[in-house]
């Protein structure tokens, strides 16, 4: 019997998941047109990740996110860096 895709997705978002599993983060700070020097900062796994610890899809740069946005993250390098895959929104 094939695994339920929703169960697989739920396992991906399991707290404490290993590297390579997706997780959610919250944008704490992001530059905008009025404040282009504002720092890039995302809270992920209870820690604050700064610009040097983040990679992003090009569509989110330079002003595609704002403080309070939720983002889907892929942890890399033993969870020391994160790739921002996309913005997550409520439906």
Contact map, one row per residue, 1 for C-alpha under 8 A:
1110000000000000000000000000000000000000000000000000000000000000000000000000000000000000000
1111000000000000000000000000000000000000000000000000000000000000000000000000000000000000000
1111101100000000000000000000000000000000000000000000000000000000000000000000000000000000000
0111111100000000000000000000000000000000000000000000000000000000000000000000000000000000000
0011111110000000000000000000000000000000000000000000000000000000000000000000000000000000000
0001111111000000000000000000000000000000000000000000000000000000000000000000000000000000000
0011111111100000000000000000000000000000000000000000000000000000000000000000000000000000000
0011111111110000000000000000000000000000000000000000000000000000000000000000000000000000000
0000111111111000000000000000000000000000000000000000000000000000000000000000000000000000000
0000011111111100000000000000000000000000000000000000000000000000000000000000000000000000000
0000001111111100000000000000000000000000000000000000000000000000000000000000000000000000000
0000000111111100100011100000000000000000000000000000000000000000000000000000000000000000000
0000000011111110100011110000000000000000000000000000000000000000000000000000000000000000000
0000000001111111100000100000000000000000000000000000000000000000000000000000000000000000000
0000000000001111100000100000000000000000000000000000000000000000000000000000000000000000000
0000000000000111110000000000000000000000000000000000000000000000000000000000000000000000000
0000000000011111111010000000000000000000000000000000000000000000000000000000000000000000000
0000000000000001111110000000000000000000000000000000000000000000000000000000000000000000000
0000000000000000111110000000000000000000000000000000000000000000000000000111111000000000000
0000000000000000011111000000000000000000000000000000000000000000000000000111000000000000000
0000000000011000111111100000000000000000000000000000000000000000000000000110000000000000000
0000000000011000000111110000000000000000000000000000000000000000000000011110000000000000000
0000000000011110000011111000000000000000000100000000000000000000000000011110000000000000000
0000000000001000000001111100000000000000000100000000000000000000000001111000000000000000000
0000000000000000000000111110000000000000011110000000000000000000000001111000000000000000000
0000000000000000000000011111000000000000011100000000000000000000001111100000000000000000000
0000000000000000000000001111110000000000111000000000000000000000111111100000000000000000000
0000000000000000000000000111110000000001111000000000000000000000011100000000000000000000000
0000000000000000000000000011111000000111110000000000000000000000011000000000000000000000000
0000000000000000000000000011111100000111100000000000000000000010111000000000000000000000000
0000000000000000000000000000111110111111000000000000000000000110010000000000000000000000000
0000000000000000000000000000011111110100000000000000000000000110010000000000000000000000000
0000000000000000000000000000001111110000000000000000000000000010000000000000000000000000000
0000000000000000000000000000000111110000000000000000000000000000000000000000000000000000000
0000000000000000000000000000001111111100000000000000000000000000000000000000000000000000000
0000000000000000000000000000001111111100000000000000000000000000000000000000000000000000000
0000000000000000000000000000001000111110000000000000000000000000000000000000000000000000000
0000000000000000000000000000111100111111000000000000000000000000000000000000000000000000000
0000000000000000000000000000111000001111100000000110000000000000000000000000000000000000000
0000000000000000000000000001111000000111110000000110000000000000000000000000000000000000000
0000000000000000000000000011110000000011111000011110000000000000000000000000000000000000000
0000000000000000000000001111100000000001111100011100000000000000000000000000000000000000000
0000000000000000000000001111000000000000111111111000000000000000000000000000000000000000000
0000000000000000000000111100000000000000011111111000000000000000000000000000000000000000000
0000000000000000000000001000000000000000001111100000000000000000000000000000000000000000000
0000000000000000000000000000000000000000001111110000000000000000000000000000000000000000000
0000000000000000000000000000000000000000001111111000000000000000000000000000000000000000000
0000000000000000000000000000000000000000111101111100000000000000000000000000000000000000000
0000000000000000000000000000000000000000111100111111110000000000000000000000000010000000000
0000000000000000000000000000000000000011110000011111110000000000000000000000000000000000000
0000000000000000000000000000000000000011100000001111111000000000000000000000000000000000000
0000000000000000000000000000000000000000000000001111110000000000000000000000000000000000000
0000000000000000000000000000000000000000000000001111111000000000000000000000000111000000000
0000000000000000000000000000000000000000000000001111111100000000000000000000000011110000000
0000000000000000000000000000000000000000000000000010111110000000000000000000000011110000000
0000000000000000000000000000000000000000000000000000011111011000000000000000000000111000000
0000000000000000000000000000000000000000000000000000001111111000000000000000000000111100000
0000000000000000000000000000000000000000000000000000000111111000000000000000000000000000000
0000000000000000000000000000000000000000000000000000000011111001000000000000000000000000000
0000000000000000000000000000000000000000000000000000000111111111100000000000000000000100000
0000000000000000000000000000000000000000000000000000000111111111100000000000000000000000000
0000000000000000000000000000001100000000000000000000000000011111000000000000000000000000000
0000000000000000000000000000011110000000000000000000000000011111110000000000000000000000000
0000000000000000000000000000000000000000000000000000000000111111110000000000000000000000000
0000000000000000000000000010010000000000000000000000000000011011111010000000000000000010000
0000000000000000000000000011111100000000000000000000000000000011111110000000000000000000000
0000000000000000000000000111110000000000000000000000000000000000111110000000000000000000000
0000000000000000000000000111000000000000000000000000000000000000011111000000000000000000000
0000000000000000000000000110000000000000000000000000000000000000111111100000000000000011100
0000000000000000000000011110000000000000000000000000000000000000000111110000000000000011100
0000000000000000000000011110000000000000000000000000000000000000000011111000000000011111000
0000000000000000000001111000000000000000000000000000000000000000000001111100000000011111000
0000000000000000000001111000000000000000000000000000000000000000000000111110000001111100000
0000000000000000001111100000000000000000000000000000000000000000000000011111000001111000000
0000000000000000001111100000000000000000000000000000000000000000000000001111111111100000000
0000000000000000001100000000000000000000000000000000000000000000000000000111111111100000000
0000000000000000001000000000000000000000000000000000000000000000000000000011111110000000000
0000000000000000001000000000000000000000000000000000000000000000000000000011111110000000000
0000000000000000001000000000000000000000000000000000000000000000000000000011111111000000000
0000000000000000000000000000000000000000000000000000100000000000000000000011111111000000000
0000000000000000000000000000000000000000000000001000111000000000000000000011111111100000000
0000000000000000000000000000000000000000000000000000111000000000000000001111001111110000000
0000000000000000000000000000000000000000000000000000011110000000000000001111000011111000000
0000000000000000000000000000000000000000000000000000011110000000000000111100000001111100000
0000000000000000000000000000000000000000000000000000000110000000000000111100000000111110000
0000000000000000000000000000000000000000000000000000000010010000000000111000000000011111000
0000000000000000000000000000000000000000000000000000000000000000100011110000000000001111100
0000000000000000000000000000000000000000000000000000000000000000000011110000000000000111110
0000000000000000000000000000000000000000000000000000000000000000000011000000000000000011111
0000000000000000000000000000000000000000000000000000000000000000000000000000000000000001111
0000000000000000000000000000000000000000000000000000000000000000000000000000000000000000111
